[in-house]
Amino acid sequence: MQRHAIELLLSFVLAAAVACAAKIPPPQATLDVGTILTGTADTGNNIARWQGVRYAQPPVGKLRFAPPQPIDKATQNSGVAPSKKTPQAHGGAGKHHDNAALSLRPMPFFTDSWHYARGFINGTRPLRKRAASTIAATKPGPKCAQSGDIDEQSEDCLYANVYRPLDAPNNASLPVILFIHGGAFQTGSGSDYDPTLFMKGAVKQSLPVVFVTFNYRLNGFGFFASSDLATLAGLDASGCTGKGSKCSAKDAGSQPVGLNLGFQDMKMAINWTYSNIDSFGGDPSKITIWGQSAGAFGVGAQLVGSPGRPLASGQAQSSSNPPRPLFRAAIFQSGAPSGYALALPSDRDLSWQQTLTNLKCGDAAGGAQGRLNCVRNVPWQALRNESLALSAAGSFATDGPYVLGGYPWSPVADGGARRGGFFDQAASQILQQGDFAQVPIITGNNLDEGTIFVPHQFTTPTQFERWVREVYFQSSNVTAQDMAYEVISASYSDVPALGSPYSPANGNASDRFWPGEDNQYKRCASFYGDMRYHSNRRFLLQQGLESKKTPAAWTYLFQDRPVHAAVDLGVPHSSDLDIAFGFRPSTLNAVVAGQYASFATNLDPNGKGLPVWPKYDTKGKMMLSYNDGERTDTIIDDYREEQMDALNSVLVRAVTNR
């Protein structure tokens, strides 16, 4: 009898909960183009979700290899492109990095595309036209072309997802975090990163935010480059890096063509967010961009592509100058503006020619434009296969030859911010000149950034040297190359105890982990982690703070070893990301969520109940350390100082062009 009464009571409670949930209407938001989006109400987690929202025209047909074009009402109303499967969010980010290691209106490339963001032309915000057209925004759009399940993918892939606390009204004007996913510019999607746990942690700190994720073009679709493409984009084969260059400032040819299109997609996503986020309950003047790994390098590109102070409410962009930033803060997890050896478009000619040959476009009539037209007519699946083949050929799992920059899909010189791009010279030079966004930053690294990426089959110093030269030496000056290698070799000597992982779980610092008494794995991991990640974090902090162009900065070192990580990985790349999104349960989940939400809200990661995090300065160099045992502490940022000073020397930076 008692059991029956309890069951009856539970049934009433459940029925009441269902009835209560049924009274909550699905959230809606009206875009600038007039489309009304109907999302999903997740009452259990108090999250309103809008998924599969187009933020740009489909990059297909004549818009393949073109900069993203502003969305219009008709295209927005078309909803999500069909795919055989709906992409599913996963419970962790690491696999993407593992895979990476192992008839529309034409607009020229150098169009003032930033005028797309509302209020740019005359400093006023036009009234949003309310329209009757309503579409469902209840499932993610397909992923961009990459490895993995092709049924989840499409070339028509430029979609965003927006999340807001369900109990916040549409006029809440909450701070906004826009997240840029990683994956070596080869894998990943916005829908892989569900921010529910992050947002719940932020709400516990009384710091609710609106959260945006999105897809951007990957592999060859987003990062093909060549002399052909540069010419069609109004540049030259050097990406307009040469002195006395006569590159066009605006005209990109008769059809839209661009370079670093993944970065251009990121810029368009920021513009779209700025223009529309107020309808979702966000404040467009309080956008923080946060990127991890490739996404952090993407944040770095936006930093140098939008120099100056953030555009204030009511201010207009100037068509005669580079765009001012539409974000007011930036978070870098394992990345910076510099880090890759910046290639020239001509450095990618061999890959482009190989692709033309394989797609039977090498002999197409009409020169560079004819060859491009031919590739644009190829089914996207065939172009995807060519991109994946090039990725495999340059993989560190092979014995070479290797690709300059480490991956075939890495940034190239594209004319720089004044020509609508990002890099007209190495990023470190741009930073030294102070031509970057003047916003507060958080930037940090994992202890053993290099371990998941580097080769473990090298058994001689000669193999190490060849790898360093092919991946990082962009300069053709042989004497300078030799001098730079001497500096690197002396700084990263073949002493296992000095290599990465720096504090292995087995306690044996001299363990080489892989076969061969002279195996170079730990040496490779130490060099690569510092060259790609740690040294560039330090350089960004130094240049930004000494020039006073960075208003405030906080930095961290993540040393909390994942219990599931292999002993040879230490505290690998993405360890901090897994904590931030709650992919790895930890007491630090709520800490990081609170810190980032506080930064997005108050431009300061400190707050009630959070660890004290001192501002960084170039004298005290205090940083936050997330330690084993889910503890935090403050330490001095002076580890491997001599080695990283060598990597940041004028000589090594010049030879590596980073």
N, C-alpha and C positions, 0 to 999 in steps of 0.2 A: 504494500500500500504506500509506504513512504517513498519507495523507489519510483512508483508510478507518479506520485505527486511531484517529485523532483523532475522527472522527465517532462511532465506537463508544464511545469514552470519554465524549464529550459526552452520548450517549444514556443511558449508565449514570448520569452525574451528574444529568441531568434526571429520570430515573426515581427516583433516590434522593431528590431534592428533593420530587417529587410524593408519594412514599411517606411522607416525613417530615411533609409538610403534612397528609397524610391522617390521621396519628396525632393531630393537634391537634383536639380536639372543638370544636364551636361553643360560644362563651361563653354562659353562662346567668346570669340574675339573677331573684330572687324578690321580687315587690313586696309592699307591705303588704296589699293586698287578696287576696293568695294566688296570683296569677297568676305562672307561671314564663315568662320571656321567653327565647327562644332567638335569639341574634344571629348575626353573621357574623364569622368569623376571617379577617382580612386579614394573612396571614403575610408577604407581601412588604413591607408597611409596619409590621408589628408593631402593628396596631391591632385591637381588638375593637370591633365596632359593633352597637348596637341602634337600629333606626330605626322610625319610625312607631309610637311608644309613646304611647298616650293619657294625657294628664295631667289631663283634665277631662271632664265629660259633653259630648256633642255639643251645641253651642249652636243647636239647631234647634227648630222648633215653638214651644211656649210658652217656650222658653229663648232664642229670638231676642230680642235687646236685653235679656238678663238677665245678671247677673254669672255668671262661670263657677262651675259646681257641682262638688263633689268627685267623683272617679271612683269607681265601685263595681266589684265583681268581674265581674258579668254584662256590663257595658259594656266593661270592659277585655278580657274574653275574646272580645269580638266582633271584635277585631283592627282592621285598617285599613279605613276606608270605601272602597267601590269608586269609582274614577274611570277615565275612559277611557284616561288616560295616567299613568304614574308620573313625578312631577317629577324632573328631572335637575339635578344640581349643575352650575353653570357655572364658568368659569375666571376670573371677575372680578365685582366688585360694582357697578361704575360704572353699568351700564345701568339699574339700579333708580332711581338718583338722577336720571339723565337723563330717564327716563319721568316721574318725579315732578315735575321742573321743567317740562318741555314736557308626654205623660204622665209625666213625671219629677217627683220630689219637689220642690215649689216651696219656695224659701227666699227670705226678704226680702232686699232689696239690702244692708241694713245688718246682716246676720247677722255673727256673730263668725266669719267664714270662715277667719281665721287659725288657729282651733282645729283645722282640718283637718290642719295639720302635726303630726307625731307628737310626743307628749309635751307638748302645749300646755296641756291642761286641768289635769292634776295634776302636771306636771313629771316624769312617768315615761314610759318608752317601752314600749308594750305589745308582747308577743311577736308576732312575725310568724307568721301561720298558714301552714303549708306545705300546699299543695294540689296535686292531681294535674294540674290544668288547665295545659297548656303551649301557648303560641302562638308563632308565628314573628314576630320583629321584624327583618325583613331588607330591608324597602323603606320609603322615606319615605311618610308620609301625604300626602294631597292638600294643595295650597296653599290658603290662604284666598282668598275672592273678591277679584279684582283685575283689572287689565288683563292682556292677554296671552292665552295659550292656555287657554280655559275647560275644555278636556278634562283639564287638570292640576289643576283646582280643585274645591272643594266647600265648602258651608257647614259641613259636619262636618269641621273642619280643625285642631282643637286637639291637635297631636301634638308630641312631643319626640323628639330623637335624642341618644343617649349614646355617647361614645367613650372608650376606655381603652387604655393600652398592653396589648397582648395578653399579654405575659409577666408582667403584674402580677396577683396573685391578687385574688379578690373581697373579701378582708379587708385590702386594702393600705392603706386609709384615706388615700388621696391627696388633696391639695388639689383643689378643684373650681372650674372657670371656667364660668359660665353666660353665654352670649352672646345679646344681644338685637339682632336685625338692624334695619337702617334701611330707608328707602324712603318717607319723608314720610308715614307712616301710610297709604300707598296701595298699595305694592307690596312684594314680597319674601317670603321664607320661611326657616325654619331650615335646610332642606335645600339652600339656595343656598350655604351656607358650610361647606364640608368642611374640618375643622381638621387634616387629616392632616399637612400640611407644618408647621403651627404646632407640633403635638405632637412631631413628629420633632425640630424645633429645640429644644424644651424638654428632650427626653430627652438631646440632645447636651450640654446644660448640667447633666445629672444632676438635672433638676427635672421629673419626670413629673407629669402632671395628668390628671384626668378632665375631659372637656369636654362641655358640654350645649348644644344649640341647640333652638329650638322655634318654632312658629308662634303668632301672635296675630291676633285679628280686626282687619281693616283697613277703610278706607273707611267707608261708612255702617254696616256691620255692627259696627264697633268704636267709631265716634265720632259716630254720630248724636246730636243733642241738640236739645231744644226745651222750651218751657214745658210742653207735654203730658207729655213723658217725665220732666222734672224733678218735676212734681207726682206722677206715678205712682211715682216713686222716693222719695217722702216729703220732697222738697225744695220750694223755691219757684222762680219763674222766674229768680231771681238766682243760683241755686245756693247759697243760704244765705249770701250775702256781705253782706247788709244788716244794719245794727245792729238789735237787738231782734227778730231773726228768730225765728219760732215753728216752725221746721222740726222735723220728727220726728227723734229720735235713733236710732230703730231701725226703726219700721214703714214699710215701703215699699209698702204697699197689698196687695191680695189676690193679686197675681201678681208674680213677680220682675222688676224693671226696674232698669236702672242707666245711669250715664253713664261716659264714659271707659273703655269696656269693654276696649279694647286694653290699657290700663294694668292693669285688673283681671285680665286673662289673664296678664300678666307676673307679677303678685303670686301668682297660683295656680301658675304654673310654678315660682316660687321655693319655694313651700310644698311642692309635689310633690317637688322636688329634695331639699329638706331631709328629707322623710319617707322617701325611697327610695334615695338615692344611696349609702348604705353597702353595699347589695347589689351595686352595680356597682363597688365598690372605692374609693368616695369617702368623704371625711370631712364629715359635715353641718355640723360646726362651723367648717369652713374653706371657705366658699363666697364667691367673688368674682364680682360681677356686672359684666359688661362690655357696654357698648352703644355703637353708632356711629350718628351722625346721629339719626334718629327714635328709634333704640334708646337713644342717650345721653340724649335727653329722657325716655325711659322709665325709665332708671336714675335720672334726676333726680326723676321722680314717685315712684319707690320710696324715694328718700332722704327726701322730705318726707312720704310716706305711712306711714313706719315710723320715727318719731322716737325718739331715745334711743340707748343703747348696745346692741350686739347681744345677743340672748338667749343666755345661757351654757348649757352642757350641764346638764340637770337642772332648769333654771328653767322656770317656767310663765308663759304670757301672762296678763295681767289683762283680764278682760272689760269692766272699767270704764274702761280707758285704750286709746289707740291701740296697734296691734301694735308690738312691738319688732322691729328688723330681724333677719332670719334669715340675713343675709349679713354678712361681717366686713370687706369691702373693696369698692371700686367703681372702675371705670375708665370715663372719659368720653372718647370720641373724637368731637369736634365736637358738643357738646351740654352742657346743664346743666339744673338745675331750672327756671331762667328762660330766656327767649328768645322764646317766642311771646307775642303779645298775648293774655292770657287772656280768652276770651269768656265771657259769661254764657249760660246755656241759651236765654234769650229772644233772644239775638243770632242764633240759628240757626233761629228760627221760620219765616222765609221759605223756607229750603231744605226744612224739614219739610212746610210747607203745599204747596209745589210737588210734593214727592214724593207726598203724600197725593192730590193732584189727579190726577197722572199714573197712579197705581195704582188710581184710582177708589175711594179710601178716605176722601175728604174729607167725604162726607155719611153716613158710617157711623153707625148709631144707637149710643147708649151713651156719648157724650162722648169724653173722652180715651182711656178704656179700650177703647171700641168701635173707635175709629180704630186703636189699637195692635193689637187683635185682628185687624182687617182686614189690616194690613200683615204680621202674623205668618203669615197664611194665603196670602200671595202667594208664588209660586215664587221660590226664591232667585235664579234667573237674572234674573228681572225686577227684583228689588231691586238686584242687581249693576249692571244697565244704568243704573238711575236714579243710583246712586252715581257711576258713571263719567261720566255726563253732567254731574253737578254738579262733578266734578273738572275737567272740560274747560272749563266755564263760568268757573271762577275762576282759570284758568291765567294765568301771567304772559306767555304767548305771545299773549294777546288784548290788546285795548286797554281792558279793563275793562268794567264795574265789577269791582273786586277784592273778595276776601273778607277780613274781619278775621282776622288771624292768618296770611294768605298762602295758606292752603289751607282748603277747607271741612271737612277732617278734622283738626282740631287740638284741643287740650285745652280744656275748659270748666270753670267752677267747679262742683264736685260735692259740696260739703258739708265737704270736708276730712277729715283723718285720723281725727278723733273720730267721724265719721259713716261710716266705712268707705271714704272716698274719698281724695282727694289734695290738692285745692285749695279752701280756703274764702276765699282772698284771693290776691293776686298772689304768685308764688313768691318774688320778691325780699323781700317783707314777711315771709314765713315764714322765710326765711333770716336776716333781721335779728333775728327773735325767737328764733332758735336752736332752732326746732322741726324738727329733721331728724336723720337717722341719724348717729351719732357714729362714723364709720369712716374709716380712711385712704383717700386717693383719689389716682389719677392722672388728670390732665385735660389735654387738648391740642387744638390746632387746626392746620389747614393754612394756609399763607400766604394763599391766595386763596380763602377759603371761599365767597364770594358769586358767583363768575363763572359757575358752571353753572346758577344759578337765575334770574338777573335778566333783565328785558326788555332787548332791544337795539334796539327800534324807537322809543324815545323820542328825539325830536330837539329838544325844548324844555324849559326848566326847569319850566314849568307842568305838563307831563306827569309829571315827577319828583315834584313836590309833591303832585299828586293821588294818585299811587301810594303815597307815604309815608303820607299821611293815611288812605287807605282800608285799607291793610294793617296799620298799626300804631296808629292812634289810637282807643283804646277809649273814652276819656272823651268825654262829650257837651258838656263845658265848652268853648265856642268860644274864649273868651279864653285858656284854658290851652293849647288846641290851637295857637293862633297863636303863643303864646310858645314852645312846644316846637318848632314848626317853624322859628322863627327860630334857635334854638340848633342844630338839626340842619343847617339850610342853611349856617350860618356854619362849622360844624365839617366839613361835607362839601361844600365849594364845587366849582363846575364848573371844576376845573383838572385836565386829563387826567393830568399828571405825578404828581398826588397820588392818582390812582385805582388800582383793581385791574384787571388784574394789576399788582403793584407792581414786579416785575422781569421784564418780558416777555422771551421768548427772542430776539425780534428786536432787543433793545437800545434800542428807541424808546419811552421812557416816555410821550411825548406822543401816541402813536398812539391814536386813538379806536376803531379796529378796525371800526366799523360806519358805514354811510353817514350823512351829515349833519355839517355843520361844528360843530354844537352837540350831537352825539349824547351821550346821558347814560349810556351803558352803564358806563363805568369808574366814574362817580360812584355809580350804582346798586349796582354790585358792591362797592365799598368800604363804603358805608353798610350794605348788607344783611349783608355778611360780619361786620361789627362788631356790628350791632344784634342779629343772630340768634345769633352764635357767640362771637366774641372777647371782647366786653365782659362777657358772662355768665360766661365762664370766670374772668375777673378778679374779678367780683363774688362768685362762689362761694368762691374762694380767700380773698378779703379777709374775708368774713363768717365763714367757717369757722375761719380761723386767729386772727383778732382776738378771737373769742368763745371760742376754745379748744375748740370743739365738734368740730372736725376734728383728730384726733390727729396726723396727719402728711399732707403733700401733696407731690406731684411734678408738674411741669408741663412741657410741651414745645411747640415750634413746628416743624412739619414743612415744610421748604423744599427738599426733594429733588424737583426738577421731573421728572415722568414724561416720558420721551422721546417718547411717542406723543401727548401732550396738545397740542391746538391752541394756537397762539401766543396767542390772546386769553384762554385759560383760566389760564395761569400754573401755579401749584401748586394745583390745584383740590380741592374737597371730595372725600373718599374716597381721596386719594393715600396717606394713612397706613394706611388699611384694606387697600389692595391689598398693601402691604408686610407688614403683620401676618399676613395669611393666605397670603402667598406667591403671590398672583395676578400680581404683577410680580416676576420674579426679580431679586434684589439681595443684596449682602452684608449688607444691613440686615435681611433676613428673619430670620436666626438671632438677630440682636441684639435685635429687638423681641420675638421669642418668648421669649428668655431673660429679658428684663426683666419681661415680664408674668407669666411662670411664677415668677420669683423673687418678685415682688410677691404672687402668690397663695399662695406657700409661706411666705415670710418676712416679708411685709408691708413689703418693701423691694425696689425694682427694681434695686438694685446687687448685683453678684456677680462672681465670678472670671471674668476675660476680658470683662467688659461695661464699657461706657463709664461713667465716674464721673458720677453723676446727683445733684446736690445737692438736699437737701430745700428746698422753697420756704418763704420767710418774707416777710412784708410789708415788711421793710426792705431786705434784699439783693435780693430778687426774681430769684433765679437760676433759669434754666430751661435745659433741654436743647434744642439745635437739631439737627435732622437736616438736613444740608446737601446741596447739589448735589455729585455725585461720591461719594455714599454715605458721607459723613463725618459725624461728630458733633462738637459743640462746646457749651460753655456760654456763654450770653448773658444779658443783663439784660432782664427782661420790662418794657420801658418804651416799646415802639413804639406810636405813635399814642396816647400817654397822654392828651393833652388831649382828643382826640376821644372816646375811650372814657369818660373822666371825665364828659364832657357827656352821653353816653348813659346813664350810671349816676347822673346827678343826680336829686334828688328830683322835680323837675318832669317830666323826660322819663319816668322810671319810672312816675309817677302817671298821665300821659296815655296811656302805652302799656300800662299794667296788666300788666307782665311781671316 
